[in-house]
Amino acid sequence: MPEQQLQLDSSAVFEHLWGITKELRQKLDNRFQVQPDPSTQDLQSYFAQTGDAQGSLTAFSGSELDWLVHSWLREPNSGFCNMHLTNWLKPHIRVPHLAYAFATVPHLFFYMDYIPRTDLFIDLEYLDRYYEPMNQTYLNLLADERFQQYHSKTLYIRQAQSHTSLCFTSPVMEETLSILRNVAHEMMDRWLTWVDEAESVAESERAALSERDFIVRRAIAERDPDNKIAVQLFGQQMTDKLVRSLWGGDRISH
C-alpha cells in the first residue's frame, strides 16, 4: 500500500495494527491454554450511545496466564483507535509480564514493555537477564528521527514503565508500521523463551508475588489518563466496566 494512502485511510491502519495483535495472539494460543472469562462476554462488541464509536474487549485466564486482555476501541470519523494485548502471568514464575498498546491519535502511538515483577534497583540479576536484551532496541528507536519518545504526564504511568519500555509516537507509514511489527514479534518470541526456561517460584513466595501483580495491574488500569477519552466516547458507566475488565475486577474464573 502506498505511504500516502496509508496515512489517509484510518480503517486500513486500524486493520493493520489489529492484524499485528492477532499475529501475536496466535503465538500465545500456540503456547498457552486459556479460556475466556464470562465477565467480559457482553464486551465482545459494544457501542457508544451516540456517535459511531465502538469496541471489543475479551479477557482470558488459564493455568499459566492469570489475566490476558485482547481489546480494541475506535472512533472511525476522527481516525482514533486504541488496542491492547496484555499478558499477566501467574506467580509460578517471575518472568516479567508482557504488554502491548497500539493507537492512532491520528499519528501512530505504541507502547511495548516487559513489566517488572521485582525491584530493579537491587535485583541486578533480574535486570541483566530481562532488560539488557532490550536496551539496544530502545536506544535504536531513541536515535531514529522517525520516532519520538512519549512521556506520560501521569506520575504512576511513568513509574510503572521499565527503563527499556518502548513508548513512542511516529508518522503512520509503511516503514514505521513494519518496524513496530518486527519489534513486537521479537519481544513476544523472547518472552515465550523466557517463560519456557523460567525457574519456579517457591510456594512460600507466590502469594506475595500475586498480590504485587494485582496491585500493579489495577493501578495501571485505573490511573491511565486516557480513560477520559473512553468516558467521552462511551460514558462513565461503560468506561468503569471497561477499566474493571482490564484488571479483572469482575472476573469469574480464578
C-alpha positions, 0 to 999 in steps of 0.5 A: 500500500502506498505511504500516502494512502496509508496515512489517509485511510484510518480503517486500513491502519486500524486493520493493520495494527489489529492484524499485528495483535492477532499475529501475536495472539496466535503465538500465545494460543500456540503456547498457552491454554486459556479460556475466556472469562464470562465477565467480559462476554457482553464486551465482545462488541459494544457501542457508544450511545451516540456517535459511531464509536465502538469496541471489543474487549475479551479477557482470558485466564488459564493455568499459566496466564492469570489475566490476558486482555485482547481489546480494541476501541475506535472512533472511525470519523476522527481516525482514533483507535486504541488496542491492547494485548496484555499478558499477566502471568501467574506467580509460578514464575517471575518472568516479567509480564508482557504488554502491548498498546497500539493507537492512532491519535491520528499519528501512530502511538505504541507502547511495548514493555516487559513489566517488572515483577521485582525491584530493579534497583537491587535485583541486578540479576533480574535486570541483566537477564530481562532488560539488557536484551532490550536496551539496544532496541530502545536506544535504536528507536531513541536515535531514529528521527522517525520516532519520538519518545512519549512521556506520560504526564501521569506520575504512576504511568511513568513509574510503572514503565521499565527503563527499556519500555518502548513508548513512542509516537511516529508518522503512520507509514509503511516503514514505521508500521513494519518496524513496530511489527518486527519489534513486537514479534521479537519481544513476544518470541523472547518472552515465550523463551523466557517463560519456557526456561523460567525457574519456579517460584517457591510456594512460600513466595507466590502469594506475595508475588500475586498480590504485587501483580494485582496491585500493579495491574489495577493501578495501571488500569485505573490511573491511565489518563486516557480513560477520559477519552473512553468516558467521552466516547462511551460514558462513565458507566461503560468506561468503569466496566471497561477499566474493571475488565482490564484488571479483572475486577469482575472476573469469574474464573480464578 
